[in-house]
Amino acid sequence: MSDPIEAAIFEKLAKADPKGVGGKSIEPAEVAKDLQPDQWQRMLPKVKATALGLMRQGRLTITKKGKPIDPSKMKGVIRLRLPTDEEAAAARAALPPKPAEDDDLD
C-alpha cells in the first residue's frame, strides 16, 4: 500500500474492527483529521474519493445509516467499514472483466 490515504483508512479500520468482520465503522473525517489535523476539511474529499475506489474494488463498504449505499449516490454523512464476504464478492463481480492477455504477438 503506497497510498497514504488508503493506508490510513485501513489502519483506522484495523483499530475499530480488529477481527476484520465488517462490523465496526469509521467516519471519513477521522481519517482526514489523522492525516492533516489542521486542514482536515481539505483532505476529506480525497479520503472519500479513495474510499469510493476501494469500494469499487470490493475492499471497503461505504454505509449510510448502517446500510451499504450505491456509490453513485454518495452524499451527506457516510461511514466506512470492511466489507462482508458477500459485499466483496458482489463488488468484484461488478468490475469490468480484465482484457485477456494476447500471447499471439505476430
C-alpha positions as CSV (number, residue, x, y, z in Angstrom):
1,M,0.0,0.0,0.0
2,S,1.8,3.1,-1.1
3,D,-1.2,5.4,-0.9
4,P,-1.1,7.2,2.5
5,I,-4.8,7.8,2.5
6,E,-5.5,4.1,1.8
7,A,-3.1,3.1,4.5
8,A,-4.7,5.5,7.0
9,I,-8.2,4.1,6.2
10,F,-7.2,0.5,6.8
11,E,-5.1,1.4,9.9
12,K,-8.1,3.2,11.4
13,L,-10.4,0.3,10.5
14,A,-8.0,-2.3,12.0
15,K,-8.2,-0.4,15.3
16,A,-12.1,-0.2,15.1
17,D,-12.6,-3.7,13.8
18,P,-9.7,-5.8,15.0
19,K,-11.4,-9.1,14.0
20,G,-11.9,-7.8,10.4
21,V,-15.5,-9.0,10.2
22,G,-17.0,-5.8,8.8
23,G,-19.0,-4.8,11.8
24,K,-17.4,-1.6,13.1
25,S,-17.2,1.5,11.0
26,I,-15.3,4.8,11.0
27,E,-16.0,8.3,9.7
28,P,-14.0,9.6,6.8
29,A,-13.4,12.8,8.8
30,E,-11.5,10.7,11.4
31,V,-9.0,9.6,8.7
32,A,-8.7,13.2,7.3
33,K,-8.0,14.5,10.8
34,D,-5.3,11.9,11.4
35,L,-3.6,12.9,8.1
36,Q,-3.9,16.7,8.3
37,P,-5.2,17.8,11.8
38,D,-5.0,21.5,11.0
39,Q,-6.6,21.3,7.5
40,W,-8.6,18.1,7.6
41,Q,-11.5,19.7,5.7
42,R,-9.3,20.0,2.6
43,M,-8.3,16.3,3.0
44,L,-11.9,15.0,3.4
45,P,-12.8,14.9,-0.4
46,K,-9.6,12.9,-1.1
47,V,-10.4,10.4,1.7
48,K,-13.9,10.0,0.2
49,A,-12.6,9.6,-3.3
50,T,-10.1,6.9,-2.1
51,A,-12.9,5.2,-0.2
52,L,-15.0,5.1,-3.3
53,G,-12.2,3.5,-5.3
54,L,-11.7,0.9,-2.6
55,M,-15.4,0.2,-2.5
56,R,-15.5,-0.4,-6.2
57,Q,-12.6,-2.9,-5.8
58,G,-14.6,-4.8,-3.0
59,R,-12.1,-3.8,-0.3
60,L,-14.3,-1.4,1.6
61,T,-18.0,-0.7,2.2
62,I,-19.5,2.7,2.4
63,T,-22.6,3.0,4.5
64,K,-25.3,5.4,5.4
65,K,-27.4,4.8,8.5
66,G,-25.7,1.4,8.8
67,K,-26.7,0.2,5.3
68,P,-24.4,-0.1,2.3
69,I,-25.1,2.6,-0.3
70,D,-24.8,2.8,-4.0
71,P,-21.5,4.6,-4.6
72,S,-23.1,6.8,-7.4
73,K,-25.5,8.3,-4.8
74,M,-22.8,9.0,-2.2
75,K,-23.5,12.3,-0.4
76,G,-24.1,13.5,3.1
77,V,-22.9,11.7,6.2
78,I,-21.3,8.4,5.4
79,R,-19.2,5.8,7.3
80,L,-16.6,3.3,6.1
81,R,-16.2,-0.3,7.2
82,L,-14.7,-3.6,6.0
83,P,-16.9,-5.5,3.6
84,T,-18.6,-8.8,4.4
85,D,-17.6,-11.7,2.1
86,E,-20.8,-11.2,0.2
87,E,-20.3,-7.5,-0.4
88,A,-16.7,-8.0,-1.5
89,A,-17.8,-10.8,-4.0
90,A,-20.6,-8.6,-5.4
91,A,-18.2,-5.6,-5.9
92,R,-15.7,-7.8,-7.6
93,A,-18.4,-9.3,-9.9
94,A,-19.5,-5.8,-10.9
95,L,-16.0,-4.8,-12.1
96,P,-15.5,-4.9,-15.8
97,P,-13.5,-8.0,-16.9
98,K,-9.8,-7.6,-17.4
99,P,-8.7,-7.9,-21.1
100,A,-7.2,-11.3,-21.8
101,E,-3.5,-11.2,-22.5
102,D,-2.8,-11.9,-26.1
103,D,0.1,-14.4,-26.4
104,D,-0.1,-14.3,-30.2
105,L,2.0,-11.3,-31.0
106,D,2.6,-11.7,-34.7
